[in-house]
Structure formats: C-alpha cells, structure tokens
Amino acid sequence: LHRQVLFRQRDLGAAKAERAARSLSRLNPECHVTGHVARLDPANAPAFAEGVDLVIDAADSFAVSYALSDHCRAAGLPLITASVLGRAGYVAGVCAGAPSLRALFPDLPMSAQTCASGGVMGPAVAAIGALQAQMALSVLLGHAPSPLGQVMQLDLATWRSSVFRFDGAPEAPGPAVIAPCQIAPDDHVIDLRLTPDYPAPRPAPEERVVFACNTGLRAWRAARRVMEGGHARVAVIGYGS
C-alpha cells in the first residue's frame, strides 16, 4: 500500500511484523527490533508491555486501542496514540499521570469509516506518524512541556492544526474490553458477527454480558445500551477481520 513505506512488493504474503522489524534493522543495525506475529489483546498486552518505557498505539481497532489504554493506565505507562483517515487525524499522549483514552474519548461514534471505505492519503499518514514519533521521543527524553495530556489535531484538507489539553478530563466509565480467552463459562455472550439483530438481553444482576464483533464498534454501542439500562457488568470483544 502507498502509505506503508516499510514494505515492498516482495513482502506480499509475509508477516508484516517480521518484515517491518527487518526493514527497521536495516536502517540502523545498532537498534534491536523484535517482531511478534500475534494479535494484541487484553490478555497478552501485559506480557508485551513488560519492561518497556513507552507504548505506541498504531492499531486500527477500537478494541485494541482501548485495551492498550486500560493496561497502560493500570501500569503507569505512557501511551502515544494516533489515528488518521482521509487527510485528517490526531495524535495524543495519554496515561502515566495523564487521563486515559477513555477520558479523551468517553464514547465511540455511532458509525466509523475505515481506510478501505473512506480512503486515506499517504502523506497524511506520514505527517501523523511523524508527530506520533516526536511525541514518543519527547516523553522518553523528558522534554518540556510534556505531550502527555495533550492532543494535536491535523487537517490537511483545510491546512489547519490545533492543540488542546485534557489534563482535567474525568475517566469515563464504559464497557470492559476483554480477549476471547477471558470469556467465563457463566458469561452471556452475544456474537454480533452471527446475530446482527439481537434481542435485548435480560441478564441477572450477577451475570456479565459480553458483546463481540470484528472492530469492537458495534459491540461497544450494544454494551452501552445495556449499561444505560442499569446493568454494570458488560464487556466487549473485537475479534478483528
């Protein structure tokens, strides 16, 4: 793809994590880069983040981003997260003393396009990626002011940018994000990939309702409706494409 500059035509069909690690190692052999061919989820995030100083969120899944944020908040790790679509995007520094992604985005949109449906321009990805890298370096090097607690929006369609702080944003309650392996035997699971028109569940007070879909977006919306009905034990799963 035009925006994925670490890869070449000869890399088609290969694991992206391994080929990205190889490309980065060729840029600087003194940097040690390890590629893990695995889907990151709330179950394995603690192991992947063990011993690191900072986490960068480059996922294209709501479920993965929120799972990373939840772990980083609990572990006190800084997280630099970003997103881009079309010609616009944002980058933000969360956790490690700053509010988490749940505070910055307490709810998800009713619908969301993807790069496949909405398109994305390579230079916009490069610009947001460069800002994300700079934020990460600023945190690691202790530059002031810290980017933690700040979000920068960049719109290359209008040639405008803006920065605002969200230090005082409260942590918003929301559905827990779990991995498929964390489903309990007594959970009430509703797989929206198989049942798009689900009946409204009537869970017992002690029962956990788990909604699942590919991206986590539809599961999140369904879970919020159940929470608004007064049931607090709700979780979501994003299985991926």
SULJO-V293344 format. One record per helix or strand of 2 or more residues. SS is the DSSP state (helix for helix, strand for strand). FROM is the first residue (numbers start at 1). LEN is the number of residues. If there is no record, write none. Layout:
ss | from | len
SS | FROM | LEN
SS | FROM | LEN
//
This chain:
ss | from | len
helix | 9 | 3
helix | 16 | 12
helix | 45 | 4
strand | 54 | 4
helix | 62 | 14
strand | 78 | 9
strand | 88 | 7
helix | 101 | 4
helix | 115 | 4
helix | 122 | 20
strand | 150 | 6
strand | 160 | 6
strand | 176 | 2
helix | 180 | 3
strand | 188 | 4
strand | 209 | 5
helix | 217 | 12
strand | 234 | 5
//
